Amino acid sequence: MMAKYGNIVVTFAWWWRPYAFGLLLTAMITGLEPDWHKVERMADKAIRIKIEGRKA
């Protein structure tokens, strides 16, 4: 049996931080909760997962 090693690299799209900041700012100003389902959909679009594998 051979061991496999690798890296999982998780990054977010460039627009995720401004979006999250704007969402937080709007929620603080209005005192309302964000639509969490919409936030989750946007996060799913923003996340980038790359698996870098190699054999040992």
HUVEN-V628984 format. One record per residue. N is the residue number from 1. PSI is psi in whole degrees, 0 to 359 (999 if undefined). Layout:
n = {N/N}
psi = {PSI/PSI}
//
This chain:
n = {1/2/3/4/5/6/7/8/9/10/11/12/13/14/15/16/17/18/19/20/21/22/23/24/25/26/27/28/29/30/31/32/33/34/35/36/37/38/39/40/41/42/43/44/45/46/47/48/49/50/51/52/53/54/55/56}
psi = {134/136/143/134/151/179/146/119/121/123/167/153/157/331/355/316/311/322/312/320/315/321/314/315/316/318/321/319/315/339/15/159/144/164/101/332/320/320/319/318/319/321/321/325/328/332/140/121/125/128/118/108/157/155/143/999}
//
